[in-house]
Amino acid sequence: MAVSIINEYMFFSFYDIFDEKGITKKITNMPFVTYPNDVPCDEVNMFLRKIFENGSAKVSTLTSYAYNLIHLVNFCYKNKLPFHRLSDSSFTLFVQGLQAERNTFGQVKRGSNRVRDIATRCLMFLESVQIEQDLKNFIGEGNQYAIKIKFKETKVKLEGRPDKFTIARTHTSMPSPEPKRKNYPASNNDMLNVWDYICRLENRELRERNKALYQCLEYLGARRLEVRLMTVQDIKDAILTDDAPSLKINTVKRAEGTLRYIPIPSGILANINQYITIRKKIINRTLKKRGLKDHGFLFVSSTTGKPLSEKTITSLLNDWAKAVGIKGKFHPHQFRHSFITRKLVEIILANNINNTDDFRRTLLNQEKFKIQLKEWSGHSNISSLETYIHLAFAEIVGYSKTYNAVRLNDAVKAMEQTLAELESRIANKSILTTEALIKLKQSITYFKSDLDSSLDEMAYAHMPN
């Protein structure tokens, strides 16, 4: 396993001369990097740990760094090159390899911006190797260095805060940056086809897990890592919420420990809770049978019981897309785009906002909208939602009614998915008629609860001030 996650990573920090004892620290969900032969890569692990100790990155950011650096780790292992033996030519070969690599469909595996991101992290890491190993003229700006890089100061504009200045590293092998691509949601037709495919999976464990995963992506708008970090306890807490349940999400692109709460239909929680019953059997069969504790993460491998990685989540979506014949891209972030666009549509319709300029004025004048949008999306800057605002208004064209869809729309969609699933399973005889009726009655109960909550919100919203 090249990059693994250690639930509780303990390490020596320093020796306290007054108490005459060593002081240790604990990091939760710390990434740990190994070579292809499973030998730990000490240099990379030390680099990640020092970044954390310096307070310059969250654990979630370190995970992203680890997945960037693993490419260089594998390159050096394959070519039997220790890091300090890298040169301009070998680093160029490494970057060219990143650009040339193709997936199983023969398509280029990563774009220029992704290659630049990986190369930049690797240059940062190699600078730390130079410091830790006290190397002379290994990496730096100037002809005397084995790896020649250039430094450029860039200014980052932050909403409501002073501009931030960062140092960008470049190397002659790095490709030119691509124009920033707009984010577009997955099409409804693609999503329906994928949902139908998941519901028809013969393996019950995979079917229930993938259904729960799909619905978490669709109804929470969470990032891959945020989904990976969801726990069984989060679901249990949400189920206990009165009337209008909300699910806790760890926001990974904000300060450590930042949480947000997303409204979620009761029927979806019931579906996920059904998967939890099956998950318990998987954990008993895989981990507990070997004397290991349940780690508590919601989504697990049916064969090992270990938490699903971000990479595995992406691979699952690729498999689903391939199975139903989706030609274009189908990745986890498209669910997030769909979610954010849908929520913006709901706010626009509920508040009779006529165009994009009206929407921006509303955001400027009403703090509650900013808070609501940030809470739902996990964005720290409202400016990040610019593309979604245009998509939302494009979607509204043709609507003849203004309605409150904050819960109602999702509740209807959840009910439709349940009915489609039951119809599919009855057709292929994977469920008994009695069992289907019980599930249908439960779903109707949850739907009625969500409908009542929606109607209450609509009545409250139209009360005179």
Phi, psi and omega in degrees: 000116186290311177236121177237164180247124178263120185301314179228101184262112180258135177214156178285131182257305178197169178257123180275109184289338181281315179271353179054054177205155178281142180254127179251158177232157180237133175242132178269134178061047181278130176290144181226126188252136177230161173285168178304337178269014177073010174280130181302140175268095188299319184298314181292317180296323176293320178300313180296319181295319181293322177299317179295315181298326180284351179075017184269359178201148175280167179299321180298324178291323178298323178298318177297318177300316182300317180290336173285315186287338182298333178296318179289322177302312181293322179297313181293324178295314182297322183263007178053047181243117170293154185305320185287354178263000178294149179225180177304314183292318181289325177292322176298318178299320178299312182294320178298323177296320177299320181288325186277339186299139182235156179272186184293342179269002180083007180270152177301130189287326182216144180280176183299319182295322178293318178298318179298320180297314179298312182299320180297315179297322181294322177296318176301316180297317182294330173297321179291326176299318179300319181289311184295325183261006177051050181274149179254131175055040179274306181217135181167185182265115181139156184290343183284350185268146179294320174245114186264121179233165177237145179252139178219127179278129178238151181254130179249123179276130180242135182293120176076007181223161179299152178300146181251135179254130180233159178259118178265138178253136177227156177225148184302336181280345185287133181291160177293146181293147176274155173299146181295125181277145176283148181265124180240140179293162173290150180288151179300323182295316178299316183293321178295319180296319179294316180300317179297320179297315181299317182294341181264001179299134183286322181287114186296320181299314179292321181299311183291322178295314183292327174297314180296319179297312179303314184289329175295318178297318185285319188264352181247340181062029185275152174286164182305311183294325178296322176293318181298327183275356179295144182241164176299322181296325177302318180292317180297320178297319181294322180297327181281352180294139181289141170055286186251093185293145175229144183251134181282133178234133173280114182280113190276342182259023177233188180302149182305133178088004179286129182242154169222157183240122184252127175299138182219135181300145180300324180297325178292317177299322179296320178296316180294322179295328177295321177295325181300324177299318179289322179302321180301320178295322179296315181297317179298322184283330186256301186276305186294331177297334179261010178081016181262151181279157174286122182287340175093348180291145188291309187263123187229160174288136180286345181260328182247339184080359180282156179298144174292137177274166176300320181298320180294322178299316178296318180297321178299315180295323176297319178296318179297315182298317180296321183294326182258003174079030176287125184276320182276197182281146176213097185227165186305325184292339178293329174296320179296318178299317179298317181298311183295317178300317181297319181292323177295320177302317181298316180294318181298313181293321183290340185242015176052044179273130191267330183205178184296324179294318176301319182296315180297319178297321179297318179296320181293323189267341184235106183298331184296326179293318178300314181298317182295317180294318178294323180295316182289317189269334184080009177281142176273335180242127178297332181300337179294345184267005185306312181299320183293328179299314179294319178297321181297315180292327176296324181287331184284336182308124180102348178289136181252351183233149171258124182218156178273111184248013184303321174244324186301313183299315179293323180295317178297315181297319179297319179294319178298319179295320179297315180297318179297320180295314180297319179299317180295315184289327176293321181296320181264010174059036177263005178214142178284152180300318179298315180296321179296320179295319179299314181295322179296317178298318178298316182296321179295321177299313179296320180296317179298320179297315179294322179296316178299318179298319180296315181295322177297318180295320180296318179296319181294319183295331183261009176289142178295145181288000000 
